[in-house]
């Protein structure tokens, strides 16, 4: 379990942890199960930043939060989003699309997708800031829950090497259930201790139980559909695809909360 924790932190954040002594599919699967916990740690740092920025305009505070999130994750998920958009939108053969995704530059599909998704994340988060940090925590944990989902049994790797080949199909049903329970526990504790806008209460426009469920279910569905599309188009998932699923789920969760909160 120690190797799994090191792999999860070292891969999904900039946390200075020692490399795992052994990386096999069992370790990789456990690391993906721990992804929602990493999402909680990222949320804790961002909540601290937002507390320091509480006197700033919401749009500026949200921009700083997304910028810090990019730094805390080394931008690997955004890079994966751009590469996946280029691969899916290229219209090339499977092998050519995979080769395109491995290149260091970003094409037009990647640039446009990156700009639109980040813009969506910033503006949605800015609209949710008056509700407190709970929506951000929910979105970060949900988006990291997408990782064990798209790495569950039956999802193949597009390449025989790389991160995708190690984690693809490595999460068992029991592991996925454990990841869901971890995410649910984190969300519930945050909800109860913060007492903020994700529960029914006196807050004008605060979303209740159904919006919270939708803010989890819709992003995970979109991440799953993206993974299925990549399996059909590319033959499986890659590390870039996993990053794209995280960013899509994060943006979708913030968007659902914004729309249903009436903010």
URBELLIN-V953977 format. One record per backbone hydrogen bond with DSSP energy under -1.0 kcal/mol. CO is the residue of the C=O (numbers start at 1). NH is the residue of the N-H. Records with the same first field share a line. If there is no record, write none. Layout:
# URBELLIN-V953977
CO = NH, NH
This chain:
# URBELLIN-V953977
1 = 5
2 = 6
3 = 7
4 = 8
5 = 9
6 = 10
7 = 11
8 = 12
9 = 13
15 = 17
24 = 28
25 = 29
26 = 30
27 = 31
28 = 32
29 = 33
30 = 34
32 = 35
34 = 38
35 = 39
36 = 40
37 = 41
38 = 42
39 = 43
40 = 44
41 = 45
42 = 46
43 = 47
44 = 48
45 = 49
46 = 50
47 = 51
48 = 52
49 = 53
51 = 54
53 = 56
57 = 61
58 = 62
59 = 63
60 = 64
61 = 65
62 = 66
63 = 67
64 = 68
65 = 69
66 = 70
67 = 71
68 = 72
69 = 73
70 = 75
71 = 74
72 = 14
73 = 76
75 = 79
76 = 80
77 = 81
78 = 82
79 = 83
80 = 84
81 = 85
82 = 86
83 = 87
84 = 88
85 = 89
93 = 97
94 = 98
95 = 99
96 = 100
97 = 101
107 = 111
108 = 112
109 = 113
110 = 114
111 = 115
112 = 116
113 = 117
114 = 118
115 = 119
116 = 120
117 = 121
118 = 122
119 = 123
120 = 124
121 = 125
122 = 126
123 = 127
124 = 128
125 = 129
128 = 131
129 = 132
131 = 197
133 = 137
134 = 138
135 = 139
136 = 140
137 = 141
138 = 142
139 = 143
140 = 144
141 = 145
144 = 147
145 = 149
146 = 150
147 = 151
149 = 152
151 = 171
152 = 155
156 = 237
163 = 167
164 = 168
167 = 170
171 = 153
172 = 176
173 = 177
174 = 178
175 = 179
176 = 180
177 = 181
178 = 182
179 = 183
180 = 184
181 = 185
182 = 186
183 = 187
184 = 188
185 = 189
186 = 190
187 = 191
188 = 192
189 = 193
190 = 194
191 = 195
196 = 199
203 = 206
208 = 212
209 = 213
210 = 214
211 = 215
213 = 217
214 = 218
216 = 220
217 = 221
218 = 222
219 = 223
220 = 224
221 = 225
222 = 226
223 = 227
224 = 228
225 = 229
226 = 230
227 = 231
228 = 232
229 = 233
230 = 234, 236
231 = 235
237 = 158
238 = 242
239 = 243
240 = 244
241 = 245
242 = 246
243 = 247
244 = 248
245 = 249
246 = 250
247 = 251
248 = 252
249 = 253
250 = 254
251 = 255
252 = 256
253 = 257
254 = 258
255 = 259
256 = 260
257 = 261
258 = 263
